[in-house]
């Protein structure tokens, strides 16, 4: 049996750490060449490249913010020059800031929306156009259980992640007629920098709510994601699957 992504070309936003790093490594293990962007940490980006290359696959790293539209345009052009096409796009990059709505500043609100919603648009648009031309492709958007449940998370973060739900479902309708699949994963709290940015009290409460009794491991989400974006997923689109260890709230 061949690997799930044998010969595929993938792009993962926010690939230098956390869920993004795990996605890059698992995709490479399953046969894909993987490009990714990152915001600032060169050392972590190099580590992701090493993880991709140890599986005998080509890796491309770009120090480009998802909010920098001109730089994204150049990045996509370079990826297409090197890879020729993109079969898989994962919109993973996101930021959060522990805050209550009453103390949230307009600057903080705009910053979170810019990265988590505008960045989603800037990254997806050029890759989506390419997928339409090739009449094939898989898009996976990472959202959060904070978008669908009344959890004590920041309102601005939950709002942006709820936007990802609508983006996923509506885009899947438009994409389907061109052979492009669009799905999402609503992630629980994982053992990542983003997860650990949450208050300790919240993380402890989560472990009590969670059937598994712990935070998730990034590779646990990546193992499911690789099936969702593979050719073996032939009849699921427009869906958002919750992977949160079985929270009961």
SVG drawing of the C-alpha trace seen along z (x, -y; Angstrom):
<svg xmlns="http://www.w3.org/2000/svg" viewBox="-22 -50 40 52">
<polyline fill="none" stroke="black" stroke-width="0.4" points="0.0,0.0 1.4,-3.4 1.7,-6.3 -1.3,-8.6 0.4,-11.5 2.8,-9.8 4.0,-12.4 1.9,-15.2 2.9,-18.8 1.7,-20.5 1.7,-23.9 1.2,-24.4 0.8,-27.9 2.6,-28.4 4.8,-25.4 7.6,-26.1 6.0,-25.0 3.1,-23.3 0.4,-21.7 2.1,-23.1 5.4,-21.4 3.6,-18.1 1.6,-18.5 4.7,-19.1 6.5,-16.1 3.6,-13.6 2.8,-14.9 6.5,-14.3 6.4,-10.8 3.4,-10.0 5.2,-11.0 4.6,-14.8 7.1,-17.5 6.2,-20.3 6.5,-24.1 5.6,-26.2 5.8,-29.8 6.7,-31.1 6.7,-34.4 10.0,-34.8 11.7,-31.7 14.5,-30.7 15.8,-27.9 12.4,-26.2 11.9,-26.6 15.2,-24.9 14.1,-22.1 10.9,-21.6 13.0,-21.5 15.2,-18.7 12.1,-16.8 10.8,-17.0 14.1,-16.1 14.7,-13.1 11.8,-11.4 13.5,-12.0 11.2,-14.8 11.8,-18.3 11.1,-21.1 10.7,-24.9 10.6,-27.4 9.5,-31.1 9.8,-33.8 6.6,-35.5 3.7,-36.8 0.3,-35.6 -0.7,-39.3 1.9,-40.4 -0.1,-40.1 2.8,-41.2 5.2,-38.8 2.7,-36.0 2.3,-36.6 6.1,-36.3 6.2,-33.2 3.4,-31.4 5.2,-32.2 8.4,-30.7 6.6,-27.6 5.0,-27.1 8.4,-27.5 9.9,-24.8 6.9,-22.4 5.0,-23.1 1.7,-22.7 0.1,-22.5 -2.2,-19.5 -2.7,-20.2 -3.2,-23.5 -3.5,-23.6 -4.5,-26.9 -3.0,-26.5 -1.4,-29.8 -3.2,-31.6 -2.6,-33.8 -4.3,-34.2 -4.0,-36.5 -5.5,-35.8 -7.9,-38.6 -11.4,-39.5 -13.7,-41.3 -14.1,-44.3 -10.4,-44.9 -9.7,-44.0 -8.2,-47.0 -9.1,-47.8 -5.5,-47.2 -5.6,-43.7 -8.9,-43.0 -7.6,-44.2 -4.3,-42.2 -6.1,-38.9 -8.6,-39.4 -5.9,-40.4 -3.9,-37.2 -6.6,-34.7 -9.2,-35.9 -7.4,-38.2 -4.4,-35.9 -6.7,-33.0 -7.9,-34.9 -4.5,-36.0 -3.0,-32.5 -6.0,-30.6 -6.8,-32.9 -3.7,-32.2 -3.5,-28.5 -7.2,-28.1 -6.9,-29.7 -4.2,-27.2 -6.3,-24.3 -9.2,-25.4 -6.9,-25.5 -5.7,-22.0 -9.2,-20.8 -8.0,-19.1 -6.8,-19.8 -7.5,-19.5 -7.8,-22.4 -7.9,-21.9 -8.6,-24.7 -7.7,-24.5 -10.3,-26.1 -11.1,-25.6 -13.6,-24.2 -13.7,-27.7 -15.6,-28.6 -18.5,-26.2 -18.6,-26.0 -19.0,-28.5 -15.5,-28.1 -13.6,-30.7 -11.4,-31.7 -10.8,-35.2 -13.8,-36.6 -11.6,-37.9 -10.0,-34.5 -13.3,-32.6 -14.8,-35.1 -12.1,-34.5 -12.2,-30.8 -16.0,-30.9 -15.3,-32.7 -13.1,-29.8 -16.2,-27.5 -18.2,-29.7 -15.3,-30.0 -14.8,-26.2 -18.5,-25.4 -19.2,-28.1 -15.9,-27.6 -16.5,-23.8 -19.7,-24.5 -17.8,-26.7 -14.8,-24.4 -16.7,-21.2 -17.6,-21.8 -13.9,-22.1 -12.8,-18.9 -11.5,-20.6 -12.3,-19.4 -12.5,-21.7 -12.7,-20.5 -11.8,-21.7 -10.7,-20.4 -11.9,-22.0 -9.0,-21.5 -9.1,-21.2 -6.2,-22.3 -2.9,-20.8 0.6,-20.7 1.8,-23.6 3.0,-27.2 -0.5,-28.4 -2.1,-25.9 0.3,-26.9 -0.5,-30.6 -3.8,-29.9 -4.2,-30.4 -3.1,-27.5 -6.5,-27.4 -8.2,-26.9 -5.8,-24.1 -6.5,-22.3 -10.2,-22.6 -9.8,-21.3 -8.1,-18.2 -11.1,-17.6 -13.6,-18.1 -11.6,-16.0 -12.4,-12.3 -8.8,-11.5 -7.8,-13.6 -4.9,-15.5 -3.9,-18.0 -3.6,-16.6 -0.3,-15.8 0.2,-17.7 0.9,-14.5 -2.5,-13.1 -4.2,-15.8 -1.7,-15.5 -2.4,-11.7 -6.1,-12.4 -5.4,-15.4 -3.2,-13.5 -6.2,-11.2 -8.6,-14.2 -6.3,-15.7 -5.5,-12.4 -7.1,-10.9 -8.6,-8.2 -11.0,-10.8 -13.3,-10.7 -16.7,-11.7 -16.3,-14.2 -16.3,-17.9 -17.6,-21.0 -17.3,-19.3 -15.5,-20.4 -14.4,-17.5 -13.8,-18.0 -10.6,-16.5 -10.4,-17.5 -10.0,-14.3 -13.7,-14.1 -14.5,-17.2 -17.9,-17.0 -18.8,-20.7"/>
</svg>
